[in-house]
Amino acid sequence: MTEVFSNELNLNKRGTIGIAQINPIAGFIEYNAKKIVKYINFAQKTGIDLVVFPELTLMGYPIEDTIDRHPIIVEDNIKWLKEIAKITIKTAAIIGFVEPRKDNNVGKKYYNSIAVIQNGSIKGIVRKSLLPTYCEFNDYRYFEPSPVVGCQSANTLCIFDESKVENCSKTITINGIKYGILICEDCWNNKEFFNSNVLYSKDPVEELSKENPDVFINCSASPTRAKKENTICFHSFLKNIRLLLYMLIKLEQ
């Protein structure tokens, strides 16, 4: 079945992306991890270059006070992340997780992070810069905003702060394709779109665009609310999705 699927969609070309829009259970790390493994294995059988999971896939979103009340599950999500990395051979994966800020007594205890895993190990870490605290969102209650946009090396895992920012590329290259990776709110601060009425002083998309990535990827796990599909932001999101699909088709040609 996977061979037929791969042949029909011609998935063995460089730059193919699979979107694993799974529905994790908040706090159930083992269940979420095993589901991630299932999708990675399928992606590798079909020959996909990269499989992308949502924001905080391993932990579930929103997690609320659970990570403060039961910090052991944060350690579990790091252990599972490292184990999942070991199974990546042909296909790279982008996975959301909660990253503890160890040995840091200033600020919040955690980052909302994305790991890029490939060839059996963690290749890079992206941390959420813009933390929404409005409507159904409460990110800043639990997470520290990243002091830098874009990717940092795996060496910074769990020990990252402003003093440890590396002078490296903010994009990450996977099989010859350069990706700019962002997390949810990081894509929602465009001055032109919001008529200069923005919530934050920086625009992560603008910063990443200076490195001319071939593809932008936004990992999101936005909770739903009634009539969300009618908002102007949602229509803009759909427009951007259509643009992303067009870019993927171009990469395939």
N, C-alpha and C positions, 0 to 999 in steps of 0.2 A: 504493500500500500504506500509506504513512504517513498519507494523508488518511483512508482507511478506519479505520485504527487510532485516529486523533485523534477522528473522529466517533463511533466506537463507545464510547470511554471518556470522551467529552465533556471533552477535555483543554484546551480554550481558556478555561476559567474561571480566575479569579485564585486563586493558592494551590496550583496543581497541582505536584507534586514527582515527579521521576523519580529512581530510585536506580540509579546506574551501578556495580554491584558487579563491577568488572572485576578481572582478575588480572594486575597488571603484572609485568614482569621486573626484578628488583633490579639497578639500575645501568645499565639500557638506556633512557636518557632519551628518545631519539628514538622508539623503538618505543612507549613508554608515552605520549608526547605525541601521537603520531599516532592512537593508540587513543582518547585523550581527545577529540581533535578530531572523530573519527568519531561519538562518542556525543553531543557537543554539537550537531553538525549535524543529527543525527536528532531530538534534542529540540526544536530550533528549527523543524524541519519539522512536527512534531506539535503545536506550540503550547504545550508545557510551560513553566510559569513558571520553574522552578528544577530543575537537575539536580545531584545530589550524588554526589561521588566519595569513595573511601575515604581514610583517613589515608595520607600519603606516597605518593600515587598516582604522581606524576612520578618519584620516586626508586625506589619499591619498598620493601617492609617485610617482614622486618627487613633493614637495610642493613649492619649490623655495622661492620667497620673500613674498608670501602671508601671512605667519604667522607673519612677521614683520610689514607688512602694515595693517593687520587686526587681531590684537591679540585677538579680541573677539571670533574668531573661535577656538582659542586654549582653551579658557575657556569653550566653548561649547563642545569640544571633551572630556574634563574632566567631565563635567556634564553628558554627555551621557554614558561615561564609568561607572560611579557610578550607573546609572540607569540600564544599561545592566547587571551589576554584580548581581542585585537583582533577575533576572530571572533564574540564574543558580541554579539548584536543584540537578538533577541526574548527569548532565554532567558538567565537568570543561571546561574552555575555556582560550585560550591564544590569546590576542588581542594587536595589535600594535597601539600606539597613540603618540601624541606629549605631552611631559611633561614640563610644565614651571618650571623654576628655580627661585622661588619666594624669595625675600629678599636676593638675591645674586648679588653683584655688580661687581664680577670678572668673566670673561669668557663669553661664549655665553648664550643666554637667555633660551635655551631649551635643553632637552635630547630627543634622539630617543629611545623610551621606549616600553616595553612589559609588560602588566598586566596579571597576572594569577588570574582568578576569579573562585570561587567555593562556593557552599552553600550560595549564596546570598551576598557575599562580595569579596573584593579584598584581595587575600592571599599573593601576593608578586609582586615585581617590578624588571624587568631586564632592564638594560640600555646598549645601544650600546657602546662598548669600542673603536673599530677601525673605524675611519670615513674616507671613501675614498673621495679623491678630485682629480680625474683624469677621462679622457674620458667623459662619460655622467653623472658621479657622482660629487656632489658638497656638500656633507654632512657637511664638516667642516665649511662651510660658515654660517650655521644656528645652528648647534648642538655642545654641549659640550661633549667631550669624557667622558665616565664613569670612575671614579677613581678606580672602583672595578669591577671584572668580576663576573657574576652570579647574584643570586637573593638576594634582600634585602626585608625587611618587608614592608607591606603596610603603616606603620607609617611614612615612608620616602617620601611618595607621595608629590611631588611639593616643598619639602623643603630639598632636598638631595644635599649634597656636600661632599667634602673629609673629612670634620670634623665630618660628621654624618655617616660614614661607620660603619655598625654594625658587630660585631664578631659573624657571624651566618653561617649556611650551605649555600654554593653557589648553591647547587642543591635544587630542590623542589619536595616533595613527593605528588603524587596524587593517592589515592586509592591503596597504597602499592607499587607503581612504582616510582622510583627515576629518575627525569628528569634533564638533563643539558640543559639549554635553552640559545641560542645565537642568535644574530641578524646579518644576512647577512655577511658583511665583517669580522666579528669576527671569521669566519671559514676559512678565506683566508690568513693565515699567517704561514703556515706550512713550517718550514725550510727545511725539507727533500724534499717536493714536489717542492719548488721553488729554490732548490740547494743553500740554505743559503742567497739568494738575496731577503730578506724580507723587507717590508716597515716599519714595526713596531717592537718595542723592546720586546713586549710580545705576547704570543700566548694564547688567551682565551680558546681554546680547550684543550691545554695542562694543563692549570690551573684547568679547570673543571674536567678533567679526573682523577685528584688526589683524587676526592671524589667518584670515581667509579660509575657514574650514570648508570642506566639500559638502558636508551635511551637518545641520543642527539637529540635535536630539533633545527633546524635553521629556523627562520622566515625571509623571504626575499621578497623584492618587486623590484627586479632589472629591470630597464627599458631595453627594447630590443634595439638591433641595428642589422644592416644587417650582415649576416654570423656569428652571435654569436655562432650558433650551431657548427661551425667548429673549435672553439678555443679549446686548450688543457684543459683549465679550465672547459669548458662546459662538455667535455668528463669525466673529473674527477668528476664533479657534478653528472652526470648520474650514474657513478660507485657507488658514495656514496648513491644515491637514491636506487639503487638495494640492497645495504647493509642494508639500513634502512628497506626496505620492507621485507628482509630476517629476520631481528630482530623482526619485528612485527609478522611475521608468527610463529616464535619460541615462542613468548609470548602467542600466541593463542593456542599452542599445550599443 
